[in-house]
Amino acid sequence: MRTEQQIQRKLNELTMQKKTLESRLTNDASTDASLLAHIERVEDSILLLEWVLNAPSGKYHA
């Protein structure tokens, strides 16, 4: 199991990676499909890590 600090570090790393990819995308005039797909995968990973850090509490089934 990962600690909260490890998850936060990975989240920060992925956020920086996303910013780098987005800047590469804006600097290149063309829209590279593989670059867009990579950005989407990074965004999915960010969402999952945010969910882990802010896990919902409560009951789902009564």
C-alpha distance (Angstrom), angle and dihedral (degrees) to the residues before:
residue distance angle dihedral
M1 . . .
R2 3.78 . .
T3 3.77 122.6 .
E4 3.78 121.9 -119.6
Q5 3.81 90.0 -110.0
Q6 3.80 91.8 54.0
I7 3.78 91.2 50.2
Q8 3.81 91.1 47.6
R9 3.82 91.2 50.7
K10 3.81 91.0 50.6
L11 3.80 90.0 47.7
N12 3.80 90.6 52.5
E13 3.80 90.6 46.9
L14 3.80 92.0 51.9
T15 3.80 91.7 46.7
M16 3.80 90.5 54.2
Q17 3.79 90.2 46.0
K18 3.81 90.2 52.3
K19 3.81 91.3 50.9
T20 3.80 90.3 50.2
L21 3.79 92.3 49.7
E22 3.79 91.9 47.3
S23 3.80 91.2 50.8
R24 3.80 89.6 50.4
L25 3.78 88.5 50.8
T26 3.82 93.3 51.5
N27 3.80 92.6 44.0
D28 3.80 91.3 53.0
A29 3.77 109.6 68.2
S30 3.78 91.8 -148.9
T31 3.79 125.4 73.5
D32 3.77 106.9 -121.5
A33 3.81 110.8 -154.2
S34 3.80 93.5 -151.9
L35 3.80 91.1 51.2
L36 3.81 90.9 50.3
A37 3.80 90.4 49.1
H38 3.80 90.7 50.1
I39 3.82 91.1 51.1
E40 3.80 89.5 50.6
R41 3.83 91.9 51.7
V42 3.81 90.6 49.4
E43 3.82 90.5 49.7
D44 3.82 90.0 51.2
S45 3.80 90.5 51.2
I46 3.80 90.7 48.9
L47 3.80 91.0 51.9
L48 3.79 91.8 50.1
L49 3.79 92.9 49.9
E50 3.79 91.4 47.5
W51 3.79 88.6 52.2
V52 3.81 90.4 51.5
L53 3.80 91.5 50.9
N54 3.80 93.1 45.4
A55 3.78 99.2 35.1
P56 3.77 113.3 178.7
S57 3.76 117.0 -111.1
G58 3.76 128.8 -151.3
K59 3.75 138.6 56.8
Y60 3.76 123.2 -53.6
H61 3.79 96.4 -174.0
A62 3.77 123.8 45.9
